[in-house]
Amino acid sequence: MIKINNSMARTFLLLKQGLIGEHRFKGKQGAFDYIKQAGCIQFDPVDVCGKNAELTLQSRVKDFRKEHLSDLLYTDRKLFDYPDKMLSIIPTEYWPYFERFREAAREHLKSHPEIEKHIKKIRAHIKETGAICSSDIELEGSTAWWSSINWSTGGNMLRSVLEQMYSSGDLIVHHKKGTRRFYDITERHIPGKLLNVPEPLPDDYTHQKWRVLRRIGAVGLIRNRPSHAFLGIRDLSIDIRKRIFSELLEEGSVSCLTITGMKPDIKDRFYYQSKDEHLVKEVLNGFKPAPRCELIAPLDPFMWDRKLIETIFGFQYTWEIYTPPGKRKYGAYVLPMIFGEDFIGRVEAICERKSKSLIVKNIWYEEGIKRGKKIDNAVSACLKRFALFNDCPNLVLPN
């Protein structure tokens, strides 16, 4: 059993995530490489100072621009939108692995004849006119249909039809305008060599196992415990999860270690993908990469297991966007801020697009952080980069 101390564990996680030292991920290709490493990144439509997926990439991809992600999705088609860790952005090469979910959506359609009767008409319309959104045409009737990730379409019949066809793989997101999605025929955009590949995994258990392994790689280091990192993996009971971890360890797909010097003392095993063994060796050999100051997305893979973050980094984080204003401790859209091995604070920033200004409303530094020239300069440079990422030449700091 490998043993590392807490500082080494932090360095390992940050190296794995590309959040410390020299940038491993650069430009548009770097954005794709990181998403492939993570397996998926979460999409959320809220745009206060960048959408969650964009925020995830800007913190670790040097020279990342928002159009890089849009190009990878809707021009290069190297990525596609689909539920995985909730709403997600996924490498297109994984298209065949989600066939069981598309098939489940087709079965779901059988209980909604009011939707099914419109599908041929909508498909023909899209083939003739191109991509459409849920407000382009009117369809008679309404339905209480729910999508594959359990949100209601609110009775809008066209939206229900489009979401059903998207869930079953007949349609794909062609592009987005703000929060509005436009759908097109899937075979126009996904190569036939992927569309015609049968489901690669033989059963639900093997599929769960594949997804758990991906989530371990996305987080970097994780315990065999209930975790938000496993959200979206259907029917993952405690017994199944334990069996999966045991088999992955026996097969050599994952390795485990313990962390010493924790307060309180933590006896847990922490699991990581065995292909990351070189990073473990680097930290064991005393490698100390140069610190970077970065702002972290609320739904970043690094933050998927917030109990793990609290255990290793001593940092408690709650995304307060759904917390009533009077009960918020910080703000609705607050980003954790790291410097080197530490979470040093939180930043609340708003992008005012008319004036092209990034307004930093508040910076809360963590208790015990000793500010000085080094930290202040790093934070200042980070906020300037963040303003430029948001196409804001004006940066307004709190008094």
Solvent accessible surface area in square Angstrom, and as a share of the most:
residue,aa,sasa,rsa
1,M,120,0.53
2,I,55,0.28
3,K,131,0.55
4,I,2,0.01
5,N,63,0.32
6,N,29,0.15
7,S,38,0.25
8,M,48,0.22
9,A,0,0.00
10,R,42,0.15
11,T,3,0.02
12,F,0,0.00
13,L,1,0.00
14,L,1,0.00
15,L,18,0.09
16,K,7,0.03
17,Q,0,0.00
18,G,2,0.02
19,L,0,0.00
20,I,8,0.04
21,G,8,0.08
22,E,158,0.71
23,H,46,0.21
24,R,119,0.44
25,F,11,0.05
26,K,123,0.52
27,G,18,0.17
28,K,70,0.30
29,Q,99,0.44
30,G,3,0.03
31,A,0,0.00
32,F,19,0.08
33,D,60,0.31
34,Y,1,0.00
35,I,0,0.00
36,K,90,0.38
37,Q,50,0.22
38,A,3,0.02
39,G,3,0.03
40,C,1,0.01
41,I,0,0.00
42,Q,12,0.05
43,F,26,0.11
44,D,17,0.09
45,P,48,0.30
46,V,47,0.27
47,D,52,0.27
48,V,38,0.22
49,C,0,0.00
50,G,0,0.00
51,K,34,0.15
52,N,0,0.00
53,A,1,0.01
54,E,21,0.09
55,L,0,0.00
56,T,0,0.00
57,L,0,0.00
58,Q,29,0.13
59,S,0,0.00
60,R,0,0.00
61,V,4,0.02
62,K,94,0.40
63,D,105,0.54
64,F,13,0.06
65,R,129,0.47
66,K,43,0.18
67,E,83,0.37
68,H,17,0.07
69,L,10,0.05
70,S,51,0.33
71,D,48,0.25
72,L,2,0.01
73,L,6,0.03
74,Y,39,0.15
75,T,101,0.59
76,D,57,0.30
77,R,28,0.10
78,K,72,0.31
79,L,1,0.01
80,F,2,0.01
81,D,7,0.03
82,Y,4,0.02
83,P,15,0.09
84,D,4,0.02
85,K,6,0.03
86,M,81,0.36
87,L,33,0.16
88,S,1,0.01
89,I,1,0.01
90,I,0,0.00
91,P,0,0.00
92,T,8,0.04
93,E,72,0.32
94,Y,38,0.14
95,W,10,0.04
96,P,6,0.04
97,Y,52,0.20
98,F,0,0.00
99,E,45,0.20
100,R,48,0.18
101,F,21,0.09
102,R,6,0.02
103,E,78,0.35
104,A,43,0.33
105,A,9,0.07
106,R,87,0.32
107,E,88,0.40
108,H,71,0.32
109,L,25,0.13
110,K,142,0.60
111,S,80,0.51
112,H,30,0.13
113,P,89,0.56
114,E,53,0.24
115,I,0,0.00
116,E,89,0.40
117,K,131,0.55
118,H,13,0.06
119,I,24,0.12
120,K,173,0.73
121,K,120,0.51
122,I,0,0.00
123,R,64,0.23
124,A,60,0.47
125,H,55,0.25
126,I,0,0.00
127,K,112,0.47
128,E,150,0.67
129,T,83,0.48
130,G,20,0.19
131,A,29,0.23
132,I,6,0.03
133,C,2,0.01
134,S,31,0.20
135,S,70,0.45
136,D,72,0.37
137,I,46,0.23
138,E,168,0.75
139,L,22,0.11
140,E,126,0.57
141,G,58,0.56
142,S,78,0.51
143,T,13,0.07
144,A,83,0.65
145,W,2,0.01
146,W,135,0.47
147,S,9,0.06
148,S,38,0.24
149,I,32,0.16
150,N,119,0.61
151,W,55,0.19
152,S,45,0.29
153,T,2,0.01
154,G,71,0.68
155,G,22,0.21
156,N,68,0.35
157,M,8,0.03
158,L,4,0.02
159,R,80,0.29
160,S,0,0.00
161,V,0,0.00
162,L,0,0.00
163,E,5,0.02
164,Q,1,0.00
165,M,1,0.00
166,Y,6,0.02
167,S,3,0.02
168,S,3,0.02
169,G,12,0.11
170,D,50,0.26
171,L,1,0.01
172,I,3,0.02
173,V,1,0.00
174,H,57,0.26
175,H,49,0.22
176,K,41,0.17
177,K,136,0.58
178,G,49,0.47
179,T,101,0.59
180,R,124,0.45
181,R,35,0.13
182,F,27,0.11
183,Y,8,0.03
184,D,8,0.04
185,I,1,0.00
186,T,1,0.01
187,E,90,0.40
188,R,109,0.40
189,H,44,0.20
190,I,4,0.02
191,P,59,0.37
192,G,39,0.38
193,K,159,0.67
194,L,31,0.15
195,L,56,0.28
196,N,125,0.64
197,V,59,0.34
198,P,106,0.66
199,E,46,0.21
200,P,56,0.35
201,L,28,0.14
202,P,111,0.70
203,D,68,0.35
204,D,94,0.49
205,Y,40,0.15
206,T,39,0.23
207,H,5,0.02
208,Q,16,0.07
209,K,30,0.13
210,W,42,0.15
211,R,4,0.02
212,V,0,0.00
213,L,45,0.23
214,R,23,0.08
215,R,3,0.01
216,I,0,0.00
217,G,1,0.01
218,A,1,0.01
219,V,2,0.01
220,G,0,0.00
221,L,0,0.00
222,I,0,0.00
223,R,14,0.05
224,N,41,0.21
225,R,110,0.40
226,P,98,0.62
227,S,21,0.14
228,H,113,0.51
229,A,0,0.00
230,F,14,0.06
231,L,78,0.39
232,G,34,0.33
233,I,12,0.06
234,R,115,0.42
235,D,125,0.65
236,L,37,0.18
237,S,54,0.35
238,I,97,0.49
239,D,112,0.58
240,I,52,0.26
241,R,13,0.05
242,K,108,0.46
243,R,129,0.47
244,I,0,0.00
245,F,2,0.01
246,S,66,0.42
247,E,44,0.20
248,L,4,0.02
249,L,59,0.29
250,E,149,0.67
251,E,107,0.48
252,G,42,0.41
253,S,38,0.25
254,V,2,0.01
255,S,27,0.17
256,C,17,0.10
257,L,0,0.00
258,T,24,0.14
259,I,3,0.01
260,T,57,0.33
261,G,68,0.66
262,M,15,0.07
263,K,197,0.83
264,P,113,0.71
265,D,86,0.45
266,I,34,0.17
267,K,164,0.70
268,D,35,0.18
269,R,117,0.43
270,F,0,0.00
271,Y,19,0.07
272,Y,0,0.00
273,Q,17,0.08
274,S,32,0.20
275,K,152,0.65
276,D,8,0.04
277,E,48,0.21
278,H,101,0.45
279,L,15,0.07
280,V,0,0.00
281,K,117,0.50
282,E,63,0.28
283,V,3,0.02
284,L,77,0.38
285,N,128,0.66
286,G,48,0.47
287,F,92,0.38
288,K,130,0.55
289,P,16,0.10
290,A,64,0.49
291,P,56,0.35
292,R,28,0.10
293,C,6,0.04
294,E,6,0.03
295,L,1,0.00
296,I,1,0.00
297,A,0,0.00
298,P,0,0.00
299,L,28,0.14
300,D,0,0.00
301,P,0,0.00
302,F,2,0.01
303,M,2,0.01
304,W,8,0.03
305,D,13,0.07
306,R,63,0.23
307,K,152,0.65
308,L,1,0.01
309,I,1,0.01
310,E,71,0.32
311,T,38,0.22
312,I,2,0.01
313,F,13,0.06
314,G,59,0.56
315,F,3,0.01
316,Q,120,0.53
317,Y,17,0.07
318,T,90,0.52
319,W,29,0.10
320,E,16,0.07
321,I,34,0.17
322,Y,174,0.66
323,T,34,0.20
324,P,77,0.48
325,P,103,0.64
326,G,80,0.77
327,K,160,0.68
328,R,69,0.25
329,K,156,0.66
330,Y,57,0.22
331,G,6,0.06
332,A,29,0.22
333,Y,6,0.02
334,V,7,0.04
335,L,1,0.00
336,P,0,0.00
337,M,0,0.00
338,I,1,0.00
339,F,28,0.12
340,G,8,0.08
341,E,37,0.17
342,D,58,0.30
343,F,10,0.04
344,I,3,0.02
345,G,0,0.00
346,R,15,0.05
347,V,0,0.00
348,E,20,0.09
349,A,0,0.00
350,I,62,0.32
351,C,9,0.05
352,E,85,0.38
353,R,123,0.45
354,K,210,0.89
355,S,55,0.36
356,K,118,0.50
357,S,9,0.06
358,L,0,0.00
359,I,42,0.21
360,V,2,0.01
361,K,93,0.40
362,N,57,0.29
363,I,43,0.22
364,W,66,0.23
365,Y,58,0.22
366,E,40,0.18
367,E,179,0.80
368,G,65,0.62
369,I,45,0.23
370,K,181,0.77
371,R,138,0.51
372,G,34,0.33
373,K,163,0.69
374,K,139,0.59
375,I,24,0.12
376,D,52,0.27
377,N,82,0.42
378,A,22,0.17
379,V,6,0.04
380,S,41,0.26
381,A,45,0.35
382,C,4,0.02
383,L,3,0.02
384,K,118,0.50
385,R,118,0.43
386,F,2,0.01
387,A,3,0.03
388,L,121,0.60
389,F,21,0.09
390,N,7,0.04
391,D,104,0.54
392,C,2,0.01
393,P,96,0.60
394,N,69,0.36
395,L,51,0.25
396,V,69,0.40
397,L,90,0.45
398,P,53,0.33
399,N,205,1.05
